[in-house]
Amino acid sequence: MSLTVRLLVCLSVISMAFAIVPVDWPEQFTVQFASNITTVMAPPVFPTANTMWYDFSIEKQRVDHGAGSYECVKFYNSDLPCTIWFTPDGLYRQLTAPFPAGQPECCLDMTEIKASPPDWARKTDPLPTYKGVDTDIYSGTKNNHWIFEATDPTTQKGCHEYKQVVDGALKGRPLVFTFPVQDGMQDYHFDPKSMVIGQPDSSLFALPASCSNADGSPYMCPQPVRKE
């Protein structure tokens, strides 16, 4: 093979790598996912069942976390199911009674966190780094794999990672999104087969009355004492 041909092959491979970007999410869908799964898969592993509803036509996303989920335990000091809504106002959370001491049923927790647009994964700054095709250790599914580099290397929190189904009828559907904490306990392991594309019931995005003050303004959450 001549030098010219080898260079063309290399440039073609590089070009393909740069061209492989995450597939956009549908504008509206419902999907099941598991969490509380360690990255090392060391027993005991107790996955929790969770559901996400997404409708970016109204810029809202809802996630129901099952009992014992890292999200509810770590951030809200609750071992019971919890629900979070990503809205134009920010992130609301609802807890299940009995509530942790000093915590209301529902409130606006973080105003800066809102629903991500369908093209979030290919429009980050910096852009994600494509790591190639691999097989997910939990589901055994072949996937395209990207890493989102840490924007602040001093945090030492590592990087978010994202995987999508690489081929077949479910090609492009989300498979895994990782959080660089707690050895994978907070990660979302999506079930691509469960994804239903289309508008979820609008009532799922209606916030409980307890999320608002008497004048209709958001009820701001008191800051809980975080568990270490």
Order of alpha helices (4+ residues) and beta strands (2+ residues): alpha-beta-beta-beta-alpha-beta-beta-beta-beta-beta-beta-beta-beta-beta
